[in-house]
């Protein structure tokens, strides 16, 4: 799977690795693990993200630093790599300029319909996470290079992108990867899960309390929604990153097949869509300039909130 990718990317001396905007556990875990792999194989590496790293994942930077890029810096690299995204706009304004730099761009990802701009890429939609693919990169090249830091980074992505191994994207290969990472990294699952799930600040719980009051059912209880407003952020002192995981609450309601989280984000509404049925939220999100997977996707609406809820639910219930 990775033969051509490995042979091509290791011909470059200096590589910049990008993770996508509004970073999550899978993109950061795969970014750190890929950066460590490149470093172990003689490549000088820098990891970039244009947004801040969530507080509960900053420990990853002890394994490999992640900084914000500048245009001047990008001229110093022989090649670029992006992880957990397959279109440059997902990685920010500076990343979008990479296509015109005339240097090769590599990609590892598990989302559908990749752009046709990459020198070499690995795209497997059926993979549970990009970190599962990074694990296969290590395994195919030299599994002995999986040390504690790389193992913890990859395990983070497996956990967060599978809902702690609850989603139907989890296959036997996913569990094998997780077990091998635990063994090679010599750590226990709680070392990761406690860092990302058991260290919530009080402000986040107050925000969750306000958000739960907005839950509504639609389409005879088959679709649910939850909303987070700027007023809620102001009242609790929270930021966008504090909403991580909120979308799972309306999805857990009995009889619900899919849900949408609506979050006011400046002059737009951020949409996070989830499904636990045959409703394809990737198709749903594409109607609102977004995309993702069949079970998880993101999109945007120009707002205001009431209009967004009406139009998005109207479009989604067509699949019912």
C-alpha positions as CSV (number, residue, x, y, z in Angstrom):
1,X,0.0,0.0,0.0
2,X,2.7,2.5,1.0
3,X,5.6,1.3,-1.3
4,X,5.5,4.2,-3.7
5,X,4.7,6.7,-1.0
6,X,7.7,5.6,1.1
7,X,10.2,5.5,-1.8
8,X,9.1,9.0,-3.0
9,X,8.8,10.9,0.2
10,X,12.1,9.7,1.6
11,X,14.0,11.2,-1.3
12,X,13.3,14.6,0.2
13,X,15.6,16.2,2.8
14,X,13.2,18.8,4.3
15,X,9.4,18.1,4.6
16,X,6.7,20.2,6.2
17,X,3.7,18.2,7.6
18,X,0.3,19.9,7.9
19,X,-2.7,19.0,10.0
20,X,-6.1,20.4,9.2
21,X,-7.8,23.5,10.7
22,X,-9.7,23.1,14.0
23,X,-7.5,20.1,14.8
24,X,-8.8,16.9,16.4
25,X,-7.2,13.8,17.8
26,X,-6.8,12.0,14.6
27,X,-5.2,14.8,12.6
28,X,-2.8,15.7,15.4
29,X,-2.0,12.1,16.2
30,X,-1.3,11.2,12.6
31,X,0.7,14.4,12.1
32,X,3.0,13.7,15.1
33,X,3.4,10.0,14.2
34,X,4.2,10.8,10.6
35,X,6.6,13.5,11.6
36,X,8.4,11.1,14.0
37,X,8.5,8.5,11.2
38,X,10.1,10.9,8.7
39,X,12.6,12.0,11.4
40,X,13.5,8.4,12.2
41,X,14.3,7.9,8.5
42,X,16.6,10.8,8.0
43,X,14.2,13.6,7.0
44,X,14.3,17.1,8.6
45,X,10.7,17.7,9.5
46,X,8.5,20.6,10.7
47,X,4.9,20.2,11.8
48,X,2.4,23.1,11.1
49,X,-1.1,24.0,12.0
50,X,-2.7,27.4,11.5
51,X,-4.9,27.0,14.5
52,X,-4.2,26.4,18.2
53,X,-3.9,22.9,19.6
54,X,-6.8,21.9,22.0
55,X,-5.7,22.1,25.6
56,X,-6.4,18.4,26.2
57,X,-4.0,17.4,23.4
58,X,-1.1,19.8,24.0
59,X,0.8,16.9,25.5
60,X,1.4,15.7,22.0
61,X,3.8,18.6,21.5
62,X,6.2,17.0,23.9
63,X,6.6,14.3,21.3
64,X,6.9,16.6,18.4
65,X,6.4,20.4,18.3
66,X,3.6,21.9,16.2
67,X,3.9,25.5,15.1
68,X,2.0,28.1,13.1
69,X,3.5,28.5,9.6
70,X,4.6,31.7,7.8
71,X,4.9,32.2,4.1
72,X,8.7,32.7,4.4
73,X,9.1,29.4,6.1
74,X,7.4,27.4,3.4
75,X,10.1,28.3,0.9
76,X,12.6,26.3,2.9
77,X,11.1,22.8,2.2
78,X,11.6,20.3,-0.6
79,X,8.2,18.8,-0.2
80,X,5.0,19.0,1.9
81,X,2.6,16.4,3.4
82,X,-0.9,16.7,4.6
83,X,-2.8,14.3,6.9
84,X,-6.5,13.6,7.7
85,X,-7.7,15.8,4.8
86,X,-7.6,15.6,1.1
87,X,-8.1,19.2,-0.1
88,X,-5.7,22.0,0.7
89,X,-8.4,24.4,1.8
90,X,-8.9,22.2,4.8
91,X,-5.5,23.2,6.0
92,X,-5.7,27.0,5.9
93,X,-4.8,29.9,3.6
94,X,-1.1,29.2,3.6
95,X,-1.6,25.6,2.8
96,X,-3.8,26.5,-0.1
97,X,-0.7,28.3,-1.6
98,X,1.3,25.1,-1.7
99,X,-0.1,24.0,-5.0
100,X,1.5,27.0,-6.7
101,X,4.9,26.4,-5.0
102,X,5.9,23.9,-7.6
103,X,7.0,21.3,-5.0
104,X,5.6,17.8,-4.4
105,X,2.7,17.4,-2.0
106,X,2.0,14.0,-0.3
107,X,-1.2,12.9,1.4
108,X,-2.5,10.3,3.8
109,X,-6.2,10.4,4.6
110,X,-9.4,8.4,4.9
111,X,-12.0,10.8,3.5
112,X,-13.7,10.3,0.1
113,X,-13.0,12.2,-3.1
114,X,-9.4,13.5,-2.8
115,X,-8.2,16.3,-4.9
116,X,-6.0,15.4,-7.9
117,X,-2.9,17.4,-6.8
118,X,-0.8,15.0,-4.9
119,X,2.6,13.5,-5.9
120,X,1.9,10.3,-4.0
121,X,-1.0,9.6,-1.7
122,X,-2.7,6.9,0.3
123,X,-6.5,7.3,0.5
124,X,-8.5,4.5,2.2
125,X,-12.1,5.5,2.9
126,X,-12.8,2.3,4.8
127,X,-10.1,3.0,7.4
128,X,-11.3,3.9,10.8
129,X,-8.9,6.8,11.0
130,X,-5.9,8.4,9.4
131,X,-3.9,7.1,12.4
132,X,-4.8,3.5,11.4
133,X,-3.2,4.3,8.0
134,X,-0.1,5.8,9.7
135,X,0.2,2.6,11.7
136,X,0.1,0.6,8.4
137,X,2.9,2.9,7.1
138,X,5.1,2.0,10.1
139,X,4.1,-1.7,9.9
140,X,4.9,-1.9,6.2
141,X,8.3,-0.1,6.5
142,X,9.6,-1.1,9.9
143,X,7.3,-1.8,12.8
144,X,10.3,-1.7,15.2
145,X,10.3,2.1,14.7
146,X,7.1,2.3,16.7
147,X,8.2,3.7,20.1
148,X,6.2,5.0,23.0
149,X,5.7,8.4,21.6
150,X,4.6,7.3,18.1
151,X,2.4,4.6,19.6
152,X,0.6,7.1,21.9
153,X,0.1,9.6,19.1
154,X,-1.5,6.9,16.8
155,X,-3.6,5.4,19.6
156,X,-5.0,8.9,20.3
157,X,-6.3,9.1,16.7
158,X,-7.8,5.6,16.9
159,X,-9.7,6.4,20.1
160,X,-11.0,9.8,19.1
161,X,-12.1,8.9,15.5
162,X,-13.9,5.8,16.5
163,X,-15.8,7.1,19.5
164,X,-13.6,4.9,21.7
165,X,-14.1,2.0,19.3
166,X,-17.9,2.2,19.2
167,X,-18.4,3.2,15.5
168,X,-19.0,0.7,12.7
169,X,-15.8,1.9,11.0
170,X,-14.0,-0.3,13.6
171,X,-12.8,-3.5,12.0
172,X,-10.6,-6.4,13.3
173,X,-7.6,-4.6,11.7
174,X,-8.4,-1.5,13.9
175,X,-8.4,-3.5,17.1
176,X,-5.2,-5.3,16.0
177,X,-3.5,-1.9,15.4
178,X,-4.7,-0.7,18.8
179,X,-3.4,-3.8,20.6
180,X,0.0,-3.6,18.8
181,X,0.4,0.0,19.7
182,X,-0.4,-0.7,23.4
183,X,2.2,-3.5,23.4
184,X,4.9,-1.6,21.5
185,X,4.3,1.6,23.4
186,X,4.1,-0.1,26.8
187,X,1.2,2.0,28.1
188,X,-2.4,1.4,29.1
189,X,-5.5,2.9,27.4
190,X,-6.4,5.1,30.4
191,X,-3.2,7.1,29.9
192,X,-4.7,8.5,26.8
193,X,-8.4,8.5,27.5
194,X,-8.0,10.3,30.9
195,X,-6.0,13.0,29.2
196,X,-8.6,13.7,26.5
197,X,-11.9,12.9,28.3
198,X,-11.3,13.1,32.1
199,X,-9.8,16.6,32.4
200,X,-12.7,18.8,31.4
201,X,-12.7,22.3,32.9
202,X,-15.8,23.4,34.8
203,X,-16.6,26.0,32.2
204,X,-17.0,23.3,29.6
205,X,-19.6,21.5,31.7
206,X,-21.5,24.7,32.2
207,X,-21.5,25.2,28.4
208,X,-22.7,21.6,27.9
209,X,-25.6,22.2,30.4
210,X,-26.8,25.2,28.3
211,X,-26.4,23.4,25.0
212,X,-28.4,20.3,26.2
213,X,-31.4,22.6,26.8
214,X,-31.5,23.3,23.1
215,X,-31.9,19.7,21.9
216,X,-34.8,19.2,19.6
217,X,-36.3,16.2,17.7
218,X,-37.3,16.4,14.1
219,X,-38.8,14.0,11.5
220,X,-40.8,12.0,14.0
221,X,-37.8,11.7,16.3
222,X,-35.4,10.3,13.7
223,X,-33.2,13.5,13.6
224,X,-32.0,15.5,16.5
225,X,-30.3,18.9,16.8
226,X,-28.3,20.8,19.4
227,X,-27.2,24.4,19.2
228,X,-24.4,26.5,20.7
229,X,-24.6,30.3,20.5
230,X,-22.2,33.1,20.9
231,X,-24.1,34.1,24.0
232,X,-23.4,30.8,25.6
233,X,-19.7,31.2,24.8
234,X,-19.7,34.7,26.4
235,X,-21.6,33.5,29.5
236,X,-19.3,30.6,30.2
237,X,-16.0,31.9,28.9
238,X,-15.7,28.9,26.6
239,X,-14.3,28.7,23.0
240,X,-15.0,26.5,20.0
241,X,-12.6,23.8,21.2
242,X,-14.7,23.3,24.4
243,X,-17.6,21.9,22.2
244,X,-15.6,18.8,21.4
245,X,-17.8,15.7,21.8
246,X,-21.1,17.6,22.3
247,X,-22.5,16.2,19.1
248,X,-22.7,12.7,20.6
249,X,-25.4,13.7,23.1
250,X,-28.3,14.3,20.7
251,X,-27.2,11.2,18.7
252,X,-27.6,9.1,21.8
253,X,-31.3,9.7,22.1
254,X,-33.5,6.6,21.6
255,X,-34.8,6.4,18.0
256,X,-32.5,9.0,16.6
257,X,-30.8,8.1,13.3
258,X,-28.8,11.2,12.7
259,X,-28.1,14.5,14.4
260,X,-26.7,18.0,13.7
261,X,-24.8,20.3,16.0
262,X,-25.2,24.0,15.1
263,X,-22.5,26.3,16.4
264,X,-22.3,30.1,15.9
265,X,-18.9,30.9,14.6
266,X,-18.4,34.5,13.8
267,X,-20.8,35.4,10.9
268,X,-21.5,31.8,10.0
269,X,-22.9,28.6,11.5
270,X,-20.7,25.6,11.8
271,X,-22.4,22.3,11.2
272,X,-21.3,19.0,12.7
273,X,-23.3,16.0,11.4
274,X,-23.4,12.4,12.7
275,X,-25.2,9.3,11.7
276,X,-25.8,5.9,13.2
277,X,-28.0,4.6,10.4
278,X,-28.0,4.4,6.6
279,X,-28.4,8.2,6.5
280,X,-25.3,9.5,4.6
281,X,-24.2,12.7,6.3
282,X,-21.4,13.2,3.8
283,X,-24.1,13.7,1.1
284,X,-26.0,15.9,3.5
285,X,-23.0,18.1,4.3
286,X,-22.1,18.5,0.6
287,X,-25.3,20.5,0.2
288,X,-23.8,23.1,2.5
289,X,-20.3,23.4,1.2
290,X,-19.0,20.6,3.4
291,X,-18.2,16.9,3.4
292,X,-16.7,14.1,5.4
293,X,-17.7,10.5,5.9
294,X,-21.0,8.6,5.6
295,X,-21.2,8.7,9.5
296,X,-19.5,12.0,10.3
297,X,-19.2,15.2,8.3
298,X,-19.0,19.0,8.7
299,X,-20.3,22.0,6.8
300,X,-21.2,25.7,7.0
301,X,-24.4,27.8,6.7
302,X,-24.5,31.5,6.4
303,X,-27.1,31.8,9.2
304,X,-28.9,33.0,11.2
305,X,-29.3,30.1,13.5
306,X,-33.1,29.6,13.1
307,X,-32.8,29.7,9.3
308,X,-29.8,27.3,9.4
309,X,-31.8,24.7,11.5
310,X,-34.8,24.9,9.2
311,X,-32.9,24.6,5.9
312,X,-30.4,22.0,7.1
313,X,-33.0,19.7,8.6
314,X,-35.2,20.1,5.5
315,X,-32.3,19.0,3.3
316,X,-31.3,16.1,5.5
317,X,-34.8,14.6,6.0
318,X,-35.0,14.0,2.3
319,X,-32.9,10.8,2.9
320,X,-35.6,9.5,5.2
